[in-house]
């Protein structure tokens, strides 16, 4: 049980870091909507 709570804590921290990182990249590309940017990166991956 104790290790499971640690995993959840790490996951929450990771998600918050990723969201903060996305907000920073959105500020550098304000003209591109967030959803559009995600679709464009998915097309480049294919």
N, C-alpha and C positions, 0 to 999 in steps of 0.2 A: 504493500500500500504506500509506504513511504517513497519508494523509488518512482512509483507512478505519479505522485504529486510533483516530484522534481521534473519529470518529463513534461508534464502539463505546464509547469512554470517556465521551463526553457522554451517550449513551443509558443507561449504567449509573448515572451520577450522577443523571440525571433520574428513573430508576426508584427509586433509593434515596430521593430527596427526596419522591416521591409516596407511597412506603410510609410514611415518617416522618410525612407530612401525614395519611394515613389513620389511623395509630395515634393521633395527637393528636385527631382528630375522634371516634374510637372512645371515647377516654377521656371526652369531653364527652357522649357518648350511650352509656353503658355498658349500659343496659338493653336496647338494640337490638343483636341479633347482627349481625356484619359482613355475612354473606351476605344476611340479610333486608334490611338497609339498602340494599344494592346493588339488590335486586329492587324495592324501593319506589321508588328514584330512577328506575329504568328505566320503571316504570309511569307516573310523573309526566311523563316525557319524551314518551310517546305521546299 
